[in-house]
Amino acid sequence: MKMNKNIHTFIGCDGEYEESKIIIFGAPFDGTTSYRPGTRFASSHIRNESYGIETYSPYLDMDLMDFKIYDGGDLELPFGSPKKVLKIIEDYTEKVIKDNKIPFMIGGEHLVTLGTVKAIAKTYPKLNIIHFDAHADLRDEYLGEELSHATVMRRCWEILGDNRIFQFGIRSGDRKEFLWGKDHVYTNKFDFKGIEILEEKLKDVPVYLTIDLDVLDPSEFPATGTPEAGGVSFKELLSVIYKLSNLNIVGLDIVELSPPYDISGISTALACKLVRELLLQICR
């Protein structure tokens, strides 16, 4: 698989593939969205609006221009076949991992995470997942479909097994999800309390970080397909991300920005800043 240079990049991320540690790519898919579609537009909007922020982070006193980061653009994904979509994402991620680089995927709905996790788990069989979200995503099926953004963490569990998924910010889900989750995953409802345990539990293992942006309160982040009141603030999210600096993060994603539901653009601007901080955190 040849990695062609992308000219439409996130700000400061125009490095060559061979010299870059982090590889950004978009997964513009929302084919199983259960409420409000539009996440397929997220990655292109984030790239466009990233030029409204600076490459320099005053939070970390670091600058994207000091690092080589490759933005490979958006994958070309079919609309009607989640299985094909996941296979394309899996193949791309597998190439990135085999080249000893860190994949950073911008979704898209949350189902796209399953493709990256499948690929990364092949190289890192002891992979663990840190999952920030408003929703548990632990259903075994949704409306008769096993592949859905409402089932993605259940499918990931089938790959990883018990006690290797750590959820925070969860405040919505079916009763059966929460009952099932008690025996199979670690779930902290509503906020990030107790996240300090991860520094000890996950210090010697590879970690995948997946951030569903609806973990944020819709008063700060309205542009998502399934907004849930009672979420965390952007400052709280940033603070927690910085606490993960000592972990071995081998891949990550942000998902579920749906730009059409926020004509002001503040949600996309927030997502851009979060991407910058995540990139710099991994580069530290």
C-alpha positions, 0 to 999 in steps of 0.5 A: 500500500503506497501512502500518497501525500495529502495536500489538504492537511490539519494545520502543521501536519504536512510531514512526509510519511516516512519521517513521521511518528503519527499518521492522521487519517479520516474515516468519513462514515456514518452509515449506522448512525441511530439518530442524527447523521452527519459525522461523515463530514467531520474530518474535512471540517476539522482540517478546514477549520484547523487553520483558525487555531495556532500550531502552538499550544500554550497549555503544553508550551509545544508547537506542532511545527517542531514535529513531523506528523503526516496527514494522509487525508480521508479514506475512500469508504463505501456508504452501504457496507459497514463490513467493507468500511471496517476492512478498509480501515483495518488494512490502512491501520495495519500498514501504519502499525507495521511501519512502527507508527501511531495511527490517529483516526478522525471519524466518523461515527464510533463504529469505525473504532472497531477497524483500528482496534482489529488491526492494532490487536494483531500486533499488540495482543495485550491491547487495552482501551480507554473509552471516553463517551456519553454512551456505553456502546455495549449492546450486543445488537441494535435493531437487529444489527451487530455492527453499529455505533451502539455496539462498537465496544461490545465488538471490541470486547470480543477481541480483547476479553474481560477487564481491558476496556476502561470507560469514563463519562458514561451516562446513557445506555440500555439497562442490559448494557450496564448489567452486562458491563459490570462483569466485563468492563470497567465503567465510571459513570458521569465523569472522570473520577478514579482515572488515576488508577489507569496509571498503575493498571495500564503502565506496562501495556499498549493502550488505544484511546478512543474519544467520542466527543459526546462525552462533552456537555452539549452546552459546549459541544452541540454538534453530535448525533446523540447529545446527552445532557450532563457531560464533562467540560472541555477543560476537564477533558483536557486535564484528563488527557494530560494525565495519560502522558505516561501511558503507552498509547499506540493508537487513538481516535476522536469520533462523532463530531457532526458539523451540520448541527452547529452552524456557529462552528464552535464544536468544530473549533473545539475538536480542532483544539483537542486534536492539536493537544492530543497530537502534542501529548503523544509527541512529548 
